[in-house]
């Protein structure tokens, strides 16, 4: 997988995205990985506890008809990372703009969680008090 800092030679994933309107919510289906993503994400940045609460709320309200939303793993977030920036970001334009870095579910031994940064194409661990957007996956 591509990461500008850790694996700049990584080829990335040949994603096949399809935007779908499902129960008044836009989601992005990836035929390559089989994952379904929130298209937009949270309107504001949240700390890690807020991110986890947001995902719980998505499940409680059956966002897009699903109750199994979660934070992506580092590998899942990295599967969205484009080697060459598209419109100034390392993520396909199908996801829209405004969400420039997202929380993942993976933690370091000292309790930090990885954040995927689309503007510079890297993954980096951040403290739980850091604020990032949420783009849930299922």
QUIGI-V238538 format. One record per residue. N is the residue number from 1. RES is the residue in one letter. SS is DSSP state (2 for helix, 1 for strand, 0 for the rest). OMEGA is omega in whole degrees, 0 to 359 (999 if undefined). Layout:
# QUIGI-V238538
N/RES/SS/OMEGA  N/RES/SS/OMEGA
This chain:
# QUIGI-V238538
1/X/0/182  2/X/0/168  3/X/1/186  4/X/0/182  5/X/0/187  6/X/0/182  7/X/1/183  8/X/0/178  9/X/0/180  10/X/0/185  11/X/0/185  12/X/0/183  13/X/0/177  14/X/0/183  15/X/0/173  16/X/0/186  17/X/1/173  18/X/1/176  19/X/1/184  20/X/1/172  21/X/1/184  22/X/1/180  23/X/0/177  24/X/0/177  25/X/1/176  26/X/1/174  27/X/1/178  28/X/1/178  29/X/1/178  30/X/1/181  31/X/0/180  32/X/0/184  33/X/0/183  34/X/0/181  35/X/0/173  36/X/1/184  37/X/1/165  38/X/1/180  39/X/0/185  40/X/0/186  41/X/0/181  42/X/0/178  43/X/0/180  44/X/0/178  45/X/0/182  46/X/1/170  47/X/0/186  48/X/2/178  49/X/2/177  50/X/2/178  51/X/2/179  52/X/2/177  53/X/2/178  54/X/2/179  55/X/2/177  56/X/2/179  57/X/2/176  58/X/2/180  59/X/2/180  60/X/2/180  61/X/0/181  62/X/0/180  63/X/2/181  64/X/2/178  65/X/2/182  66/X/0/176  67/X/0/181  68/X/0/176  69/X/0/178  70/X/1/171  71/X/0/179  72/X/0/170  73/X/0/176  74/X/2/182  75/X/2/179  76/X/2/177  77/X/2/179  78/X/2/178  79/X/0/177  80/X/0/186  81/X/0/177  82/X/0/181  83/X/0/178  84/X/0/180  85/X/0/175  86/X/1/184  87/X/0/176  88/X/0/180  89/X/1/182  90/X/0/178  91/X/0/181  92/X/0/179  93/X/2/178  94/X/2/181  95/X/2/179  96/X/0/182  97/X/0/176  98/X/0/177  99/X/0/189  100/X/0/176  101/X/1/186  102/X/1/173  103/X/1/167  104/X/1/181  105/X/1/186  106/X/1/184  107/X/1/171  108/X/0/179  109/X/0/180  110/X/0/173  111/X/0/176  112/X/0/178  113/X/1/180  114/X/1/176  115/X/1/175  116/X/1/181  117/X/1/182  118/X/0/185  119/X/0/177  120/X/0/172  121/X/0/180  122/X/1/175  123/X/1/184  124/X/1/176  125/X/1/180  126/X/1/177  127/X/0/180  128/X/0/179  129/X/0/176  130/X/0/179  131/X/0/177  132/X/1/177  133/X/1/175  134/X/0/168  135/X/0/185  136/X/0/182  137/X/1/174  138/X/0/999
